[in-house]
Amino acid sequence: MLPRLVPRQPLRLFRWQAACALGASVQRRTWASRIPRPLGPWGAVGNSPPVCRRSSSTPAGGPEVALTQERYPVKRLPFSAPSEADLAAFERIIPGRVVTDTEVLAASNVDWLRTVRGCSRVLLRPRTSEEVAHILRYCHERNLAVNPQGGNTGMVGGSVPVFDEIILSTALMNQVISFHSVSGTLVCQAGCILEELSQYVEARGFIMPLDLGAKGSCHIGGNVATNAGGLRFLRYGSLHGTVLGLEVVLADGTVLNCLSALRKDNTGYDLKQLFIGSEGTLGVITAVSIQCPPKPRAVNVAFLESPFYVLIETSGSRAEHDAEKLNDFLEQALRSGLVTDGTVATDQMKLKALWALRERISEALSWDGYVYKYDLSLPTDTLYDLVTDLRTRLGSQAKRVVGYGHLGDGNLHLNVTSEAFSRSLLDALEPYVYEWTARQRGSVSAEHGLGFKKKDALHYSKPPAALRLMQQLKALLDPKGILNPYKTLPAQA
């Protein structure tokens, strides 16, 4: 049972040993070796600093990921293929940062879930928006397709090539441009890692308005490009509200500088909103201005048991006041029978270990084999019904059907595992999952975007007029379709 939480006394923690054992570490990292010099006449990459990459969640020695073009019915669009002359041109734009090493490219061609794989032979690592502009201007003239890539932690295949698109990495665009210590406005380049930004602003009395399980690898530009939700969505809202301005490079190399730090700017169309959640299909985000809330002085985390496990975090300005409110809530929940048992923590290490239980579910499932992932928004009262429905529908076809997510905002992460990819299992899941969601007036993507895997399911959540307008915007901003092709929007005839 949960203890009575008495003001002015530290909160007790029940069954902490078990929680620690389950939580382990929040993240595992491996340091990739220095990028070797590529062979060929177009110049050497030179030595680059070590790249911190999140380790694969698939067991070592697993089977090679099938090429996306072999697993899915997709045809290459008539883009130019990168030539040695193109590589020489890129070398002039970003000397020493044109990567053609096959080992490095192998990692950048595969998503971290190891479910989709492209065959790009070129990875570019610009440091500035001007370099991105030169690259895109050249690619636009040459009709070369470009795949923008941040930390490559996406769930829907949006961050890796489908065919041989040039990978444009933001990894070296990792500088904080400015921070206002009174307003909490942070301006930074798109390649800044979310966890490092969190540490930077927390040292100055603020926090980032989003927190993700992939924070040790994901880039803020990728977060914005996918409109990532995460664990603080209920408290601070979406990036559509917390992002104040963006710098974006358009497909033809035009630099759109809307990097405002103003809370209020009511001058014409709010252009930044076009790029938040556009998944790199309308422009490449190179810098972000974001509003950071003040760091809470008191944080409590409760891990509760009922028919489900529920993790609740509260934050405020007075520890005693917050503990008393949480205590009253827990007592009421216990008396009503809504909660049967649980644990509470205020210590930072214990807070992180409890959150690790939640943040590493996705990684744990990946060790179960191939994972079919669905990120859905549903009415709260029907949030788990799809999980039980699918367990009956799939039977022994699936190893496991798991549902978890964000109870407060109706976001279900549905995961179905099997030994290996199965076309018959996929056919049993799709379009059934999307049709079920549409009948509930839900959304087929709550926070992960559409990417490659969900682009043809968009019509389950948006009417035909909305799809037409999206396609018109794409044609206006990227008339040649070179930016992240085969993603987000359904294939056109």
C-alpha positions in Angstrom: 0.0 0.0 0.0 1.1 3.6 -0.4 2.2 5.4 2.7 0.6 8.5 4.0 2.6 11.4 2.7 3.2 13.7 5.7 4.4 17.3 5.0 7.9 18.3 6.2 9.0 14.6 6.0 10.7 12.8 3.1 8.5 10.6 1.0 8.9 6.9 1.6 9.6 4.6 -1.3 8.0 1.1 -1.4 9.5 -1.8 -3.3 12.4 0.4 -4.6 14.7 -2.6 -5.1 12.3 -4.1 -7.6 11.9 -0.8 -9.4 15.7 -0.4 -9.7 16.1 -3.9 -11.1 13.5 -3.4 -13.7 14.6 0.1 -14.6 18.4 -0.5 -15.1 20.0 2.4 -16.9 17.9 4.9 -19.0 20.1 4.7 -22.0 23.0 2.7 -23.4 25.5 4.3 -25.7 28.3 3.1 -27.9 31.0 5.3 -29.2 31.5 4.8 -33.0 35.1 4.9 -34.2 36.4 7.9 -36.1 35.0 8.1 -39.5 37.7 6.8 -41.9 38.7 8.5 -45.1 36.7 7.3 -48.1 38.3 5.9 -51.2 37.9 7.6 -54.5 39.0 10.7 -56.5 36.5 13.2 -55.0 38.6 13.9 -51.8 38.9 12.6 -48.3 36.5 13.0 -45.4 39.3 13.5 -42.9 39.1 12.8 -39.2 35.9 13.6 -37.5 35.2 13.5 -33.7 33.6 10.4 -32.3 29.9 10.2 -33.0 27.7 9.3 -30.0 25.0 6.9 -31.2 22.3 5.1 -29.3 23.0 1.4 -29.5 20.7 -0.7 -31.6 17.8 -2.3 -29.8 18.1 -5.4 -31.9 20.3 -8.2 -30.5 23.7 -8.4 -32.0 24.1 -10.8 -34.9 20.5 -10.4 -36.0 19.5 -10.8 -39.6 20.3 -8.0 -42.1 17.4 -5.6 -42.5 15.6 -6.1 -45.9 15.8 -3.2 -48.3 12.7 -1.0 -48.1 12.3 -1.3 -51.9 12.2 -5.1 -51.7 9.8 -5.3 -48.7 7.3 -2.6 -49.7 5.6 -1.9 -53.1 7.4 1.4 -53.9 8.9 2.6 -57.1 11.9 5.0 -57.5 10.9 8.4 -58.8 13.0 9.8 -61.7 15.6 11.6 -59.7 19.2 11.8 -60.8 21.7 9.3 -59.3 24.7 10.9 -57.5 27.8 10.9 -59.7 31.5 11.4 -58.9 31.1 14.9 -60.3 28.3 15.5 -57.7 30.6 14.2 -55.0 33.4 16.6 -56.1 30.9 19.5 -56.0 29.8 18.6 -52.5 33.4 18.4 -51.5 33.9 22.0 -52.6 30.9 23.1 -50.6 31.8 21.2 -47.3 35.4 20.2 -47.6 36.2 17.1 -45.6 32.6 16.3 -44.6 31.4 14.2 -47.6 31.0 10.7 -46.2 31.1 7.7 -48.5 32.4 5.1 -46.1 30.2 2.0 -46.3 30.2 1.3 -42.6 29.1 4.8 -41.6 26.5 4.7 -44.4 25.2 1.4 -43.2 24.2 2.9 -39.9 22.6 5.9 -41.5 20.6 3.9 -44.0 18.8 1.8 -41.4 16.2 3.1 -38.8 17.0 2.3 -35.2 14.0 -0.2 -35.1 15.8 -2.1 -38.0 12.6 -2.3 -40.1 13.5 -0.2 -43.1 16.7 0.3 -45.1 17.8 2.5 -47.9 20.9 2.3 -50.1 22.3 5.8 -50.0 26.0 6.1 -50.9 26.5 9.7 -49.8 26.1 11.4 -46.4 26.7 15.1 -46.1 27.6 16.8 -42.8 27.1 20.6 -43.1 27.8 22.9 -40.1 25.8 26.0 -41.1 22.6 27.0 -42.8 24.6 28.6 -45.6 26.2 25.3 -46.3 22.8 23.6 -46.3 21.5 26.3 -48.7 24.4 25.6 -51.1 23.8 21.9 -51.0 20.1 22.1 -51.6 20.6 24.7 -54.4 22.9 22.3 -56.1 20.6 19.3 -55.5 17.6 21.2 -56.9 19.5 22.1 -60.1 20.7 18.5 -60.5 17.3 16.9 -59.5 19.0 14.9 -56.7 16.7 13.6 -53.9 17.7 14.5 -50.3 16.9 12.8 -47.0 17.3 15.1 -44.0 18.4 13.2 -41.0 18.8 14.1 -37.3 19.4 11.6 -34.6 17.6 8.8 -36.6 15.4 7.8 -33.7 12.1 7.9 -35.6 9.5 5.1 -35.5 7.9 5.4 -38.9 10.8 5.2 -41.4 10.9 8.9 -42.0 14.5 9.5 -41.2 16.3 7.1 -43.6 16.4 6.8 -47.4 14.0 4.6 -49.3 16.3 4.3 -52.3 19.6 6.2 -52.9 18.7 9.7 -51.6 21.5 11.8 -50.4 21.5 11.8 -46.6 21.8 15.4 -45.2 22.9 15.0 -41.5 22.4 17.8 -39.0 24.9 16.2 -36.5 27.5 18.9 -36.8 24.9 21.7 -36.5 25.0 21.5 -32.7 25.7 25.0 -31.4 23.6 27.0 -28.9 23.2 30.4 -30.5 21.7 32.3 -27.5 19.8 31.9 -24.3 17.8 34.6 -22.5 18.1 34.1 -18.8 14.9 36.0 -17.9 12.5 34.9 -20.6 13.9 31.4 -21.0 14.1 31.7 -24.8 16.6 29.3 -26.3 17.9 29.7 -29.8 20.0 26.8 -31.2 21.0 24.9 -34.3 18.9 22.0 -35.4 21.5 19.3 -34.6 21.6 20.0 -30.9 20.8 16.8 -28.9 17.8 17.1 -26.7 19.4 15.8 -23.6 22.3 18.2 -23.9 19.9 21.1 -24.4 18.1 19.9 -21.3 21.3 19.9 -19.3 22.2 23.4 -20.6 18.9 25.1 -19.7 18.6 23.2 -16.4 21.9 24.7 -15.3 20.3 28.1 -15.8 17.0 27.4 -14.0 14.8 26.2 -16.9 13.8 23.0 -18.5 13.0 21.9 -22.1 9.2 21.8 -22.8 9.6 18.2 -24.2 11.2 15.1 -22.9 11.5 11.8 -24.8 12.9 8.4 -24.2 15.3 9.0 -27.2 16.6 12.3 -25.7 20.2 11.0 -25.6 20.2 10.8 -29.4 17.4 12.8 -31.0 18.0 16.2 -32.4 15.8 19.3 -31.6 15.4 19.9 -35.4 14.1 16.4 -35.8 11.8 16.8 -32.8 10.3 19.9 -34.4 10.2 18.4 -37.9 8.1 15.5 -36.5 6.2 17.6 -33.9 7.4 15.1 -31.3 5.1 14.8 -28.3 6.8 13.1 -25.4 6.3 12.9 -21.7 5.7 16.6 -21.0 3.0 17.2 -23.6 0.1 17.3 -21.1 1.8 19.9 -19.0 3.4 22.2 -21.6 1.5 21.5 -24.8 2.9 20.7 -28.3 5.8 22.2 -30.2 3.2 24.2 -32.2 2.9 26.3 -29.1 6.4 26.3 -27.6 8.4 26.9 -30.8 8.7 30.7 -31.3 10.6 30.7 -34.6 12.5 28.7 -37.1 15.2 29.0 -39.7 14.4 26.8 -42.6 16.2 26.1 -45.9 13.7 25.5 -48.8 14.2 23.0 -51.6 15.7 25.5 -54.0 18.2 26.7 -51.4 16.3 29.8 -50.2 17.0 30.5 -46.5 13.7 31.4 -44.7 14.7 33.2 -41.5 11.7 33.3 -39.2 13.9 32.8 -36.1 11.8 35.1 -33.9 12.2 35.1 -30.1 9.0 37.0 -29.6 6.1 35.4 -27.6 3.6 37.5 -29.6 4.0 38.2 -33.3 0.7 38.6 -35.2 2.1 39.7 -38.6 0.5 37.7 -41.4 0.7 33.9 -41.9 2.5 32.0 -39.1 4.9 30.3 -41.6 6.8 28.3 -39.0 3.7 26.2 -38.4 4.0 24.8 -41.9 7.3 23.1 -41.0 6.5 21.8 -37.6 5.4 18.3 -38.2 6.2 18.4 -42.0 8.9 15.7 -41.5 11.5 17.4 -43.8 9.2 17.3 -46.8 8.8 21.1 -47.1 12.2 22.4 -46.0 15.2 21.5 -43.8 15.0 23.1 -40.3 18.4 24.5 -39.5 17.8 26.5 -36.3 15.1 26.6 -33.6 13.8 29.3 -31.2 11.9 27.6 -28.3 10.3 28.8 -25.1 11.7 27.0 -22.0 9.5 27.0 -18.8 11.1 27.6 -15.4 12.5 24.5 -13.7 10.1 23.2 -11.1 11.4 23.3 -7.5 9.5 20.2 -6.5 9.0 17.1 -8.5 7.2 13.9 -7.4 6.7 10.7 -9.3 4.1 8.1 -8.3 4.2 4.6 -9.8 0.7 3.1 -9.2 -0.9 -0.3 -9.6 -4.5 -0.7 -10.6 -5.8 -2.7 -13.6 -2.9 -1.0 -15.3 0.5 0.4 -14.2 0.3 4.2 -14.2 3.3 6.6 -13.8 2.4 10.1 -12.7 4.7 13.1 -12.4 3.7 16.3 -10.6 5.8 19.5 -10.5 5.4 22.8 -8.7 7.1 25.5 -6.7 6.7 24.3 -3.1 7.7 20.8 -2.0 5.5 20.6 1.1 2.4 21.9 -0.7 2.9 19.6 -3.7 3.5 16.6 -1.4 0.3 17.3 0.5 -1.8 17.6 -2.7 -0.3 14.3 -4.0 -1.0 12.6 -0.7 -4.6 13.7 -0.7 -5.0 12.4 -4.3 -3.4 9.0 -3.4 -5.5 8.5 -0.3 -8.7 9.2 -2.3 -7.6 6.8 -5.0 -6.8 4.1 -2.5 -10.1 4.5 -0.6 -12.1 4.3 -3.9 -10.3 1.1 -5.0 -9.0 2.8 -8.1 -5.4 2.1 -7.0 -4.3 -1.0 -5.1 -0.6 -0.3 -4.5 2.3 1.7 -5.7 5.5 3.6 -4.9 6.5 7.3 -4.7 9.8 9.1 -5.2 11.2 12.6 -5.0 15.0 11.8 -5.2 16.4 12.5 -8.6 18.1 9.1 -9.1 14.9 7.3 -8.1 12.8 9.6 -10.3 15.0 8.7 -13.3 14.9 5.0 -12.5 11.1 5.0 -12.4 10.9 6.9 -15.7 13.3 4.4 -17.2 10.7 1.7 -16.7 8.5 3.6 -19.1 11.1 5.0 -21.5 12.7 1.6 -22.3 9.5 -0.3 -23.1 10.1 0.3 -26.8 13.7 -0.9 -26.7 12.7 -4.0 -24.7 10.0 -4.9 -27.2 12.6 -4.8 -30.0 14.4 -7.7 -28.4 11.2 -9.8 -28.9 11.8 -10.0 -32.7 10.1 -7.9 -35.4 7.8 -5.1 -34.0 4.8 -3.7 -35.8 4.3 -0.3 -34.2 1.2 2.0 -34.2 1.0 5.4 -32.5 -2.7 6.3 -32.2 -4.9 8.9 -30.6 -8.1 7.5 -29.2 -10.8 8.6 -26.8 -9.6 7.8 -23.2 -12.6 5.5 -22.5 -11.6 3.3 -25.4 -7.9 3.6 -25.2 -7.1 0.0 -24.4 -10.0 -1.7 -26.2 -7.9 -2.1 -29.4 -5.3 -4.1 -27.5 -7.7 -6.7 -26.2 -9.5 -6.8 -29.6 -6.2 -7.6 -31.4 -5.2 -10.3 -29.0 -8.4 -12.1 -29.9 -8.1 -11.3 -33.6 -4.4 -12.3 -34.1 -4.3 -15.3 -31.7 -1.0 -17.3 -32.2 0.0 -15.2 -35.2 1.6 -12.7 -32.9 4.1 -13.4 -30.1 2.8 -10.4 -28.1 0.3 -7.6 -28.3 1.2 -4.7 -26.0 -0.4 -1.4 -25.3 1.1 1.6 -23.4 1.3 5.3 -23.9 0.0 8.6 -22.5 -3.2 8.2 -20.6 -3.6 12.0 -20.0 -3.8 12.8 -23.7 -5.3 9.6 -25.2 -2.1 8.4 -27.0 -1.8 4.6 -27.3 1.4 3.0 -28.5 0.3 -0.3 -29.9 3.0 -2.9 -30.4 2.7 -6.3 -32.0 5.7 -8.6 -32.0 6.6 -11.7 -34.1 9.7 -13.8 -34.7 10.3 -12.1 -38.1 8.5 -9.8 -40.6 5.4 -11.5 -41.8 3.3 -10.3 -44.7 0.3 -12.2 -43.5 0.5 -10.7 -40.1 0.9 -7.2 -41.6 -2.2 -7.9 -43.7 -4.1 -8.9 -40.5 -3.1 -5.6 -38.9 -3.5 -3.2 -41.8 -5.9 -1.6 -42.6 -7.8 -3.1 -39.6 -6.0 -1.0 -37.0 -6.6 2.2 -39.0 -10.2 1.4 -39.7 -10.8 0.6 -36.0 -9.2 4.0 -35.1 -11.2 5.9 -37.7 -14.4 4.4 -36.3 -13.5 5.9 -32.9 -12.8 9.3 -34.6 -9.1 8.9 -33.6 -5.9 9.7 -35.3 -3.6 7.2 -37.0 -0.6 9.2 -35.7 -0.5 10.9 -32.3 3.1 12.0 -32.0 5.4 10.0 -34.3 4.4 11.4 -37.6 3.6 9.5 -40.8 7.0 8.9 -42.4 7.2 6.1 -44.9 5.2 3.5 -43.1 2.0 5.5 -42.5 1.8 7.9 -45.5 -1.0 5.9 -47.2 -3.1 5.8 -44.0 -3.4 9.6 -43.9 -6.9 9.5 -45.4 -8.2 7.7 -42.3 -7.7 10.9 -40.3 -7.9 13.7 -42.8 -10.7 14.5 -45.4 -9.9 14.6 -49.2 -9.9 18.4 -49.2 -7.1 18.4 -46.5 -5.0 15.9 -48.5 -5.3 18.0 -51.7 -4.2 21.2 -49.8 -1.2 19.3 -48.4 -0.2 18.1 -51.8 -0.6 21.7 -53.2 1.7 23.1 -50.4 4.3 20.4 -51.2 4.2 21.3 -54.9 4.5 25.0 -54.1 7.5 24.7 -51.7 9.2 21.7 -53.4 8.1 21.6 -57.0 10.6 18.9 -57.9 9.8 16.8 -54.9 13.4 16.3 -53.9 12.9 16.7 -50.1 12.4 13.5 -48.3 10.5 11.8 -51.1 8.1 8.8 -50.5 7.3 10.2 -47.0 4.3 11.8 -45.2 2.0 12.2 -48.2 0.3 9.3 -50.0 1.7 8.3 -53.4 0.1 10.2 -56.3 -0.8 8.6 -59.6 
